[in-house]
Amino acid sequence: MGLVQMYESCFSQHGLHTAQVLLTHDDLSDRKRYLNARSTLRTLLSLGVIPIINENDTVVTDEIRFGDNLPKTRSGKIMRRLLRSLAKGEEITADISTLDNPAILEQLKQAVV
């Protein structure tokens, strides 16, 4: 089972759907593209869909690092662990200090409830 299928499976146990969103650094650094991405994410959330954001590896030539300059493999592992806990309704006890925006967990909790 792939990672996106795992997210869908975990969230579907709570009656929630997910959607994979592929982004690059350019999508976030260019104002127009950022606004388009933000609009898409807001629309998904308004429809009750949990966006699963991944780096669009097929068009990226440099490794993108988010948060405290963590490699995507480490931050991906952290996010997978956090999402699994949220999907199971467990309390988050892991260190979240390396997340670029720890407040996003509260938004995800609200979406899951």
C-alpha positions as a Markdown table, in Angstrom:
| # | Residue | x | y | z |
|---|---|---|---|---|
| 1 | Met | 0.0 | 0.0 | 0.0 |
| 2 | Gly | 1.4 | 3.4 | -1.0 |
| 3 | Leu | 1.6 | 6.4 | 1.3 |
| 4 | Val | -1.3 | 8.2 | -0.2 |
| 5 | Gln | -3.5 | 5.1 | 0.0 |
| 6 | Met | -2.4 | 4.8 | 3.7 |
| 7 | Tyr | -3.6 | 8.3 | 4.4 |
| 8 | Glu | -6.9 | 7.7 | 2.6 |
| 9 | Ser | -7.4 | 4.4 | 4.5 |
| 10 | Cys | -6.7 | 6.0 | 7.9 |
| 11 | Phe | -8.9 | 9.0 | 7.3 |
| 12 | Ser | -11.7 | 7.0 | 5.7 |
| 13 | Gln | -12.1 | 5.2 | 9.1 |
| 14 | His | -13.4 | 8.6 | 10.3 |
| 15 | Gly | -15.5 | 9.3 | 7.3 |
| 16 | Leu | -13.0 | 11.7 | 5.8 |
| 17 | His | -11.5 | 11.8 | 2.4 |
| 18 | Thr | -8.0 | 12.9 | 1.3 |
| 19 | Ala | -6.5 | 14.5 | -1.8 |
| 20 | Gln | -2.9 | 14.5 | -2.8 |
| 21 | Val | -1.6 | 18.0 | -3.8 |
| 22 | Leu | 1.8 | 18.1 | -5.5 |
| 23 | Leu | 3.7 | 21.4 | -5.0 |
| 24 | Thr | 7.1 | 22.8 | -5.7 |
| 25 | His | 9.1 | 25.6 | -4.2 |
| 26 | Asp | 8.1 | 27.7 | -7.2 |
| 27 | Asp | 4.4 | 27.1 | -6.4 |
| 28 | Leu | 5.0 | 28.8 | -3.1 |
| 29 | Ser | 7.5 | 31.5 | -4.0 |
| 30 | Asp | 5.6 | 32.9 | -7.0 |
| 31 | Arg | 2.7 | 35.1 | -5.7 |
| 32 | Lys | 0.1 | 34.1 | -8.4 |
| 33 | Arg | 0.9 | 30.4 | -8.1 |
| 34 | Tyr | 0.9 | 30.6 | -4.3 |
| 35 | Leu | -2.6 | 32.2 | -4.3 |
| 36 | Asn | -3.8 | 29.5 | -6.7 |
| 37 | Ala | -2.4 | 26.8 | -4.4 |
| 38 | Arg | -4.0 | 28.5 | -1.3 |
| 39 | Ser | -7.3 | 28.7 | -3.1 |
| 40 | Thr | -7.2 | 25.0 | -3.9 |
| 41 | Leu | -6.3 | 24.0 | -0.4 |
| 42 | Arg | -9.1 | 26.2 | 1.1 |
| 43 | Thr | -11.6 | 24.7 | -1.4 |
| 44 | Leu | -10.6 | 21.2 | -0.4 |
| 45 | Leu | -10.9 | 22.0 | 3.3 |
| 46 | Ser | -14.3 | 23.6 | 2.7 |
| 47 | Leu | -15.4 | 20.4 | 1.1 |
| 48 | Gly | -14.2 | 18.3 | 4.1 |
| 49 | Val | -11.3 | 16.9 | 2.2 |
| 50 | Ile | -7.9 | 16.6 | 4.0 |
| 51 | Pro | -5.1 | 17.8 | 1.6 |
| 52 | Ile | -2.0 | 15.6 | 1.6 |
| 53 | Ile | 0.7 | 17.9 | 0.4 |
| 54 | Asn | 3.8 | 16.4 | -1.2 |
| 55 | Glu | 6.7 | 17.7 | -3.2 |
| 56 | Asn | 6.3 | 17.3 | -6.9 |
| 57 | Asp | 9.5 | 15.3 | -7.4 |
| 58 | Thr | 8.9 | 14.9 | -11.1 |
| 59 | Val | 9.7 | 18.5 | -11.9 |
| 60 | Val | 12.1 | 19.5 | -9.0 |
| 61 | Thr | 15.8 | 19.5 | -9.7 |
| 62 | Asp | 16.9 | 20.6 | -6.2 |
| 63 | Glu | 15.8 | 19.0 | -3.0 |
| 64 | Ile | 13.3 | 21.2 | -1.2 |
| 65 | Arg | 13.6 | 21.5 | 2.5 |
| 66 | Phe | 10.7 | 22.7 | 4.6 |
| 67 | Gly | 10.7 | 23.6 | 8.3 |
| 68 | Asp | 14.0 | 23.6 | 10.1 |
| 69 | Asn | 15.8 | 22.7 | 6.9 |
| 70 | Leu | 15.0 | 19.0 | 7.5 |
| 71 | Pro | 15.4 | 16.7 | 4.5 |
| 72 | Lys | 12.0 | 15.7 | 3.1 |
| 73 | Thr | 12.5 | 12.1 | 4.2 |
| 74 | Arg | 12.8 | 13.0 | 7.8 |
| 75 | Ser | 10.0 | 15.6 | 7.8 |
| 76 | Gly | 7.9 | 13.2 | 5.8 |
| 77 | Lys | 8.4 | 10.5 | 8.5 |
| 78 | Ile | 7.5 | 13.0 | 11.2 |
| 79 | Met | 4.3 | 14.1 | 9.3 |
| 80 | Arg | 3.3 | 10.5 | 8.6 |
| 81 | Arg | 3.6 | 9.7 | 12.3 |
| 82 | Leu | 1.5 | 12.8 | 13.3 |
| 83 | Leu | -1.1 | 12.1 | 10.7 |
| 84 | Arg | -1.5 | 8.5 | 11.8 |
| 85 | Ser | -1.9 | 9.7 | 15.4 |
| 86 | Leu | -4.5 | 12.2 | 14.3 |
| 87 | Ala | -6.4 | 9.7 | 12.2 |
| 88 | Lys | -6.5 | 7.3 | 15.2 |
| 89 | Gly | -7.7 | 10.0 | 17.5 |
| 90 | Glu | -4.6 | 9.7 | 19.6 |
| 91 | Glu | -3.0 | 12.6 | 21.5 |
| 92 | Ile | 0.0 | 14.1 | 19.9 |
| 93 | Thr | 2.9 | 13.5 | 22.3 |
| 94 | Ala | 5.8 | 13.7 | 19.7 |
| 95 | Asp | 8.1 | 16.7 | 19.5 |
| 96 | Ile | 6.6 | 19.1 | 17.0 |
| 97 | Ser | 9.2 | 21.8 | 17.4 |
| 98 | Thr | 10.7 | 21.1 | 14.0 |
| 99 | Leu | 7.5 | 21.8 | 12.1 |
| 100 | Asp | 7.5 | 25.0 | 10.2 |
| 101 | Asn | 4.0 | 25.8 | 11.5 |
| 102 | Pro | 3.0 | 23.7 | 14.5 |
| 103 | Ala | -0.4 | 25.4 | 14.6 |
| 104 | Ile | -1.3 | 23.4 | 11.5 |
| 105 | Leu | -1.8 | 20.4 | 13.8 |
| 106 | Glu | -4.7 | 22.2 | 15.6 |
| 107 | Gln | -6.3 | 22.9 | 12.2 |
| 108 | Leu | -5.9 | 19.2 | 11.2 |
| 109 | Lys | -7.4 | 18.2 | 14.6 |
| 110 | Gln | -10.4 | 20.4 | 13.9 |
| 111 | Ala | -10.8 | 18.9 | 10.5 |
| 112 | Val | -10.7 | 15.3 | 11.8 |
| 113 | Val | -13.2 | 16.0 | 14.6 |
